[in-house]
Amino acid sequence: MFRYGTHAFRHTHAVLLLESGATIKFVSKRLGHKTIKTTAVTYLDITEKIKEDELKKFASYTKRKSESAQNRHDSGLTA
């Protein structure tokens, strides 16, 4: 019936969990793996969504750091 068997559903489920922000530890336990490494090697593909989410996190982090540095600088000028 299914060309790829049930493993395709398992893989999709794991990747969707990871894309939604679930931790690798949670996904590993949910799948019954003994180690997180097994889960990471098998399921932690860099999907387009994961890549975009991680880059957004980085951009947000660097923006906050830049704004924080600017605020410190501005505070020093008015003191």
Secondary structure in CASP SS format (residue, H / E / C, confidence):
PFRMAT SS
TARGET T0000
AUTHOR 0000-0000-0000
METHOD secondary structure of the structure
MODEL  1
M C 1.00
F C 1.00
R C 1.00
Y C 1.00
G C 1.00
T C 1.00
H H 1.00
A H 1.00
F H 1.00
R H 1.00
H H 1.00
T H 1.00
H H 1.00
A H 1.00
V H 1.00
L H 1.00
L H 1.00
L H 1.00
E H 1.00
S C 1.00
G C 1.00
A C 1.00
T C 1.00
I H 1.00
K H 1.00
F H 1.00
V H 1.00
S H 1.00
K H 1.00
R H 1.00
L H 1.00
G C 1.00
H C 1.00
K C 1.00
T C 1.00
I H 1.00
K H 1.00
T H 1.00
T H 1.00
A H 1.00
V H 1.00
T H 1.00
Y H 1.00
L C 1.00
D C 1.00
I C 1.00
T C 1.00
E H 1.00
K H 1.00
I H 1.00
K H 1.00
E H 1.00
D H 1.00
E H 1.00
L H 1.00
K H 1.00
K H 1.00
F H 1.00
A H 1.00
S H 1.00
Y H 1.00
T H 1.00
K H 1.00
R H 1.00
K H 1.00
S H 1.00
E H 1.00
S H 1.00
A H 1.00
Q H 1.00
N H 1.00
R H 1.00
H H 1.00
D H 1.00
S H 1.00
G H 1.00
L H 1.00
T H 1.00
A C 1.00
END
